[in-house]
């Protein structure tokens, strides 16, 4: 039985179509996924996580330390949100 995302080393004897496995494929939960797709998903996940940490926590703390006033940090965050809204539309 497949449990999680693994590359199977031995073929399943009950299902002859699974006996020949292509080496550039990744098998996740019994489904065949192209290895490039799996790497792209991992890269997008890492980039999204890094962007979330930077834009959410680190930037606010950096601006607070740099400017020393929460009001200025609020203005900058409001301008950033407005710019994101305009670009999204």
VMD Tcl script that builds the backbone (N, CA, C; Angstrom):
set m [mol new atoms 267]
animate dup $m
set s [atomselect $m all]
$s set {name element resname resid chain x y z} {
  {N N UNK 1 A 0.840 -1.192 0.000}
  {CA C UNK 1 A 0.000 0.000 0.000}
  {C C UNK 1 A 0.872 1.239 0.000}
  {N N UNK 2 A 0.450 2.235 -0.733}
  {CA C UNK 2 A 1.140 3.524 -0.732}
  {C C UNK 2 A 0.670 4.324 0.474}
  {N N UNK 3 A 1.606 4.855 1.227}
  {CA C UNK 3 A 1.270 5.737 2.331}
  {C C UNK 3 A 2.110 6.987 2.181}
  {N N UNK 4 A 1.481 8.087 1.819}
  {CA C UNK 4 A 2.209 9.327 1.619}
  {C C UNK 4 A 2.838 9.380 0.241}
  {N N UNK 5 A 3.804 10.272 0.089}
  {CA C UNK 5 A 4.465 10.485 -1.186}
  {C C UNK 5 A 5.781 9.724 -1.194}
  {N N UNK 6 A 5.839 8.647 -1.929}
  {CA C UNK 6 A 7.050 7.835 -2.000}
  {C C UNK 6 A 7.251 7.352 -3.425}
  {N N UNK 7 A 8.465 7.083 -3.758}
  {CA C UNK 7 A 8.769 6.436 -5.030}
  {C C UNK 7 A 8.849 4.945 -4.735}
  {N N UNK 8 A 7.972 4.183 -5.359}
  {CA C UNK 8 A 7.920 2.757 -5.071}
  {C C UNK 8 A 9.092 2.044 -5.714}
  {N N UNK 9 A 9.756 1.185 -4.950}
  {CA C UNK 9 A 10.907 0.450 -5.450}
  {C C UNK 9 A 10.491 -0.874 -6.076}
  {N N UNK 10 A 9.364 -1.436 -5.644}
  {CA C UNK 10 A 8.939 -2.721 -6.186}
  {C C UNK 10 A 7.588 -2.551 -6.868}
  {N N UNK 11 A 7.358 -3.249 -7.966}
  {CA C UNK 11 A 6.070 -3.143 -8.650}
  {C C UNK 11 A 4.982 -3.907 -7.893}
  {N N UNK 12 A 3.774 -3.459 -8.058}
  {CA C UNK 12 A 2.645 -4.164 -7.482}
  {C C UNK 12 A 2.233 -5.272 -8.444}
  {N N UNK 13 A 2.184 -6.492 -7.961}
  {CA C UNK 13 A 1.920 -7.629 -8.831}
  {C C UNK 13 A 0.466 -7.706 -9.269}
  {N N UNK 14 A -0.447 -7.136 -8.471}
  {CA C UNK 14 A -1.858 -7.218 -8.806}
  {C C UNK 14 A -2.233 -6.308 -9.972}
  {N N UNK 15 A -1.475 -5.258 -10.187}
  {CA C UNK 15 A -1.810 -4.286 -11.217}
  {C C UNK 15 A -0.669 -4.209 -12.226}
  {N N UNK 16 A -0.802 -4.873 -13.373}
  {CA C UNK 16 A 0.301 -4.923 -14.336}
  {C C UNK 16 A 0.663 -3.561 -14.919}
  {N N UNK 17 A -0.276 -2.601 -14.991}
  {CA C UNK 17 A 0.056 -1.309 -15.559}
  {C C UNK 17 A 1.002 -0.518 -14.648}
  {N N UNK 18 A 1.123 -0.868 -13.382}
  {CA C UNK 18 A 2.015 -0.164 -12.467}
  {C C UNK 18 A 3.408 -0.791 -12.410}
  {N N UNK 19 A 3.624 -1.883 -13.139}
  {CA C UNK 19 A 4.907 -2.556 -13.060}
  {C C UNK 19 A 6.015 -1.774 -13.749}
  {N N UNK 20 A 5.704 -1.021 -14.764}
  {CA C UNK 20 A 6.718 -0.212 -15.428}
  {C C UNK 20 A 6.529 1.227 -14.987}
  {N N UNK 21 A 7.458 1.715 -14.220}
  {CA C UNK 21 A 7.374 3.070 -13.698}
  {C C UNK 21 A 8.451 3.915 -14.347}
  {N N UNK 22 A 8.052 5.074 -14.786}
  {CA C UNK 22 A 8.981 5.978 -15.441}
  {C C UNK 22 A 9.845 6.664 -14.384}
  {N N UNK 23 A 11.168 6.733 -14.561}
  {CA C UNK 23 A 12.039 7.286 -13.518}
  {C C UNK 23 A 11.859 8.777 -13.285}
  {N N UNK 24 A 11.287 9.529 -14.233}
  {CA C UNK 24 A 11.128 10.961 -14.026}
  {C C UNK 24 A 9.762 11.300 -13.442}
  {N N UNK 25 A 9.041 10.310 -12.944}
  {CA C UNK 25 A 7.736 10.538 -12.347}
  {C C UNK 25 A 7.836 10.398 -10.837}
  {N N UNK 26 A 6.969 11.103 -10.136}
  {CA C UNK 26 A 6.902 11.063 -8.684}
  {C C UNK 26 A 5.533 10.518 -8.322}
  {N N UNK 27 A 5.482 9.583 -7.404}
  {CA C UNK 27 A 4.229 8.928 -7.068}
  {C C UNK 27 A 3.782 9.382 -5.692}
  {N N UNK 28 A 2.622 10.007 -5.645}
  {CA C UNK 28 A 2.095 10.563 -4.405}
  {C C UNK 28 A 0.670 10.058 -4.214}
  {N N UNK 29 A 0.424 9.354 -3.125}
  {CA C UNK 29 A -0.885 8.802 -2.803}
  {C C UNK 29 A -1.437 7.968 -3.950}
  {N N UNK 30 A -0.571 7.205 -4.590}
  {CA C UNK 30 A -0.980 6.314 -5.657}
  {C C UNK 30 A -1.147 6.971 -7.007}
  {N N UNK 31 A -0.905 8.261 -7.109}
  {CA C UNK 31 A -1.047 8.974 -8.379}
  {C C UNK 31 A 0.314 9.378 -8.904}
  {N N UNK 32 A 0.440 9.400 -10.203}
  {CA C UNK 32 A 1.689 9.765 -10.843}
  {C C UNK 32 A 1.717 11.278 -11.082}
  {N N UNK 33 A 2.783 11.916 -10.609}
  {CA C UNK 33 A 2.954 13.354 -10.779}
  {C C UNK 33 A 4.319 13.583 -11.409}
  {N N UNK 34 A 4.391 14.478 -12.375}
  {CA C UNK 34 A 5.660 14.829 -12.975}
  {C C UNK 34 A 6.564 15.443 -11.910}
  {N N UNK 35 A 7.828 15.075 -11.923}
  {CA C UNK 35 A 8.774 15.551 -10.923}
  {C C UNK 35 A 8.915 17.080 -10.958}
  {N N UNK 36 A 8.855 17.672 -12.153}
  {CA C UNK 36 A 8.939 19.130 -12.263}
  {C C UNK 36 A 7.757 19.811 -11.582}
  {N N UNK 37 A 6.581 19.201 -11.680}
  {CA C UNK 37 A 5.404 19.760 -11.028}
  {C C UNK 37 A 5.572 19.718 -9.512}
  {N N UNK 38 A 6.086 18.612 -8.988}
  {CA C UNK 38 A 6.302 18.500 -7.545}
  {C C UNK 38 A 7.318 19.544 -7.065}
  {N N UNK 39 A 8.395 19.751 -7.821}
  {CA C UNK 39 A 9.393 20.767 -7.439}
  {C C UNK 39 A 8.809 22.170 -7.529}
  {N N UNK 40 A 7.957 22.418 -8.510}
  {CA C UNK 40 A 7.321 23.732 -8.637}
  {C C UNK 40 A 6.399 23.994 -7.462}
  {N N UNK 41 A 5.629 22.993 -7.062}
  {CA C UNK 41 A 4.763 23.151 -5.892}
  {C C UNK 41 A 5.591 23.460 -4.645}
  {N N UNK 42 A 6.711 22.778 -4.471}
  {CA C UNK 42 A 7.572 23.026 -3.310}
  {C C UNK 42 A 8.156 24.440 -3.346}
  {N N UNK 43 A 8.563 24.901 -4.531}
  {CA C UNK 43 A 9.122 26.249 -4.648}
  {C C UNK 43 A 8.068 27.315 -4.377}
  {N N UNK 44 A 6.850 27.117 -4.865}
  {CA C UNK 44 A 5.775 28.076 -4.628}
  {C C UNK 44 A 5.416 28.116 -3.145}
  {N N UNK 45 A 5.394 26.969 -2.503}
  {CA C UNK 45 A 5.119 26.915 -1.069}
  {C C UNK 45 A 6.191 27.668 -0.283}
  {N N UNK 46 A 7.458 27.441 -0.606}
  {CA C UNK 46 A 8.547 28.124 0.098}
  {C C UNK 46 A 8.509 29.630 -0.150}
  {N N UNK 47 A 8.231 30.045 -1.385}
  {CA C UNK 47 A 8.177 31.478 -1.703}
  {C C UNK 47 A 7.005 32.141 -0.984}
  {N N UNK 48 A 5.864 31.496 -0.948}
  {CA C UNK 48 A 4.704 32.050 -0.255}
  {C C UNK 48 A 4.939 32.183 1.237}
  {N N UNK 49 A 5.578 31.188 1.814}
  {CA C UNK 49 A 5.895 31.241 3.242}
  {C C UNK 49 A 6.870 32.373 3.542}
  {N N UNK 50 A 7.906 32.510 2.723}
  {CA C UNK 50 A 8.892 33.573 2.929}
  {C C UNK 50 A 8.261 34.950 2.751}
  {N N UNK 51 A 7.409 35.104 1.751}
  {CA C UNK 51 A 6.744 36.389 1.522}
  {C C UNK 51 A 5.818 36.728 2.682}
  {N N UNK 52 A 5.128 35.744 3.203}
  {CA C UNK 52 A 4.224 35.960 4.322}
  {C C UNK 52 A 4.979 36.399 5.571}
  {N N UNK 53 A 6.104 35.771 5.840}
  {CA C UNK 53 A 6.897 36.141 7.020}
  {C C UNK 53 A 7.453 37.547 6.857}
  {N N UNK 54 A 7.994 37.856 5.676}
  {CA C UNK 54 A 8.620 39.165 5.464}
  {C C UNK 54 A 7.582 40.281 5.518}
  {N N UNK 55 A 6.502 40.163 4.766}
  {CA C UNK 55 A 5.524 41.241 4.684}
  {C C UNK 55 A 4.676 41.340 5.948}
  {N N UNK 56 A 4.572 40.260 6.698}
  {CA C UNK 56 A 3.695 40.280 7.856}
  {C C UNK 56 A 4.348 40.700 9.146}
  {N N UNK 57 A 5.489 40.166 9.479}
  {CA C UNK 57 A 6.057 40.370 10.800}
  {C C UNK 57 A 7.366 41.132 10.773}
  {N N UNK 58 A 8.268 40.696 9.961}
  {CA C UNK 58 A 9.618 41.251 9.974}
  {C C UNK 58 A 9.620 42.699 9.512}
  {N N UNK 59 A 8.863 43.001 8.464}
  {CA C UNK 59 A 8.836 44.368 7.943}
  {C C UNK 59 A 8.268 45.341 8.969}
  {N N UNK 60 A 7.213 44.957 9.658}
  {CA C UNK 60 A 6.600 45.835 10.656}
  {C C UNK 60 A 7.566 46.101 11.806}
  {N N UNK 61 A 8.238 45.076 12.278}
  {CA C UNK 61 A 9.201 45.260 13.376}
  {C C UNK 61 A 10.373 46.132 12.925}
  {N N UNK 62 A 10.856 45.903 11.692}
  {CA C UNK 62 A 11.951 46.710 11.171}
  {C C UNK 62 A 11.547 48.180 11.073}
  {N N UNK 63 A 10.359 48.449 10.546}
  {CA C UNK 63 A 9.897 49.825 10.431}
  {C C UNK 63 A 9.688 50.465 11.791}
  {N N UNK 64 A 9.198 49.702 12.745}
  {CA C UNK 64 A 8.995 50.220 14.096}
  {C C UNK 64 A 10.331 50.591 14.737}
  {N N UNK 65 A 11.331 49.744 14.558}
  {CA C UNK 65 A 12.662 50.052 15.103}
  {C C UNK 65 A 13.294 51.229 14.374}
  {N N UNK 66 A 13.090 51.322 13.076}
  {CA C UNK 66 A 13.694 52.380 12.271}
  {C C UNK 66 A 13.047 53.733 12.534}
  {N N UNK 67 A 11.710 53.766 12.588}
  {CA C UNK 67 A 11.001 55.032 12.718}
  {C C UNK 67 A 10.661 55.388 14.158}
  {N N UNK 68 A 10.490 54.364 14.998}
  {CA C UNK 68 A 10.224 54.608 16.410}
  {C C UNK 68 A 8.818 55.092 16.724}
  {N N UNK 69 A 7.920 55.037 15.765}
  {CA C UNK 69 A 6.563 55.513 16.003}
  {C C UNK 69 A 5.586 54.579 15.299}
  {N N UNK 70 A 4.603 54.098 16.044}
  {CA C UNK 70 A 3.620 53.179 15.465}
  {C C UNK 70 A 2.735 53.848 14.422}
  {N N UNK 71 A 2.515 55.141 14.551}
  {CA C UNK 71 A 1.669 55.847 13.591}
  {C C UNK 71 A 2.296 55.813 12.198}
  {N N UNK 72 A 3.607 56.026 12.116}
  {CA C UNK 72 A 4.287 55.999 10.819}
  {C C UNK 72 A 4.254 54.594 10.213}
  {N N UNK 73 A 4.405 53.605 11.068}
  {CA C UNK 73 A 4.326 52.220 10.581}
  {C C UNK 73 A 2.933 51.946 10.031}
  {N N UNK 74 A 1.915 52.440 10.703}
  {CA C UNK 74 A 0.541 52.280 10.228}
  {C C UNK 74 A 0.311 52.954 8.885}
  {N N UNK 75 A 0.878 54.149 8.714}
  {CA C UNK 75 A 0.742 54.849 7.432}
  {C C UNK 75 A 1.407 54.064 6.301}
  {N N UNK 76 A 2.585 53.544 6.572}
  {CA C UNK 76 A 3.303 52.785 5.545}
  {C C UNK 76 A 2.550 51.496 5.208}
  {N N UNK 77 A 2.033 50.817 6.219}
  {CA C UNK 77 A 1.260 49.594 5.971}
  {C C UNK 77 A -0.024 49.903 5.201}
  {N N UNK 78 A -0.661 51.040 5.507}
  {CA C UNK 78 A -1.873 51.431 4.774}
  {C C UNK 78 A -1.544 51.712 3.311}
  {N N UNK 79 A -0.442 52.413 3.074}
  {CA C UNK 79 A -0.027 52.694 1.685}
  {C C UNK 79 A 0.289 51.395 0.947}
  {N N UNK 80 A 0.935 50.452 1.639}
  {CA C UNK 80 A 1.256 49.160 1.022}
  {C C UNK 80 A -0.031 48.398 0.673}
  {N N UNK 81 A -0.991 48.403 1.582}
  {CA C UNK 81 A -2.271 47.738 1.318}
  {C C UNK 81 A -3.016 48.382 0.175}
  {N N UNK 82 A -3.013 49.713 0.115}
  {CA C UNK 82 A -3.688 50.415 -0.974}
  {C C UNK 82 A -3.026 50.106 -2.317}
  {N N UNK 83 A -1.703 50.069 -2.328}
  {CA C UNK 83 A -0.984 49.731 -3.569}
  {C C UNK 83 A -1.308 48.309 -4.015}
  {N N UNK 84 A -1.376 47.361 -3.062}
  {CA C UNK 84 A -1.753 45.976 -3.395}
  {C C UNK 84 A -3.171 45.918 -3.969}
  {N N UNK 85 A -4.074 46.699 -3.402}
  {CA C UNK 85 A -5.454 46.717 -3.886}
  {C C UNK 85 A -5.528 47.270 -5.307}
  {N N UNK 86 A -4.797 48.342 -5.564}
  {CA C UNK 86 A -4.815 48.947 -6.896}
  {C C UNK 86 A -4.231 47.988 -7.937}
  {N N UNK 87 A -3.142 47.343 -7.594}
  {CA C UNK 87 A -2.512 46.400 -8.539}
  {C C UNK 87 A -3.420 45.187 -8.756}
  {N N UNK 88 A -4.116 44.749 -7.730}
  {CA C UNK 88 A -4.988 43.590 -7.861}
  {C C UNK 88 A -6.192 43.866 -8.763}
  {N N UNK 89 A -6.635 45.112 -8.761}
  {CA C UNK 89 A -7.790 45.445 -9.595}
  {C C UNK 89 A -7.349 45.597 -11.029}
}
mol reanalyze $m
mol bondsrecalc $m
mol representation Tube
mol addrep $m
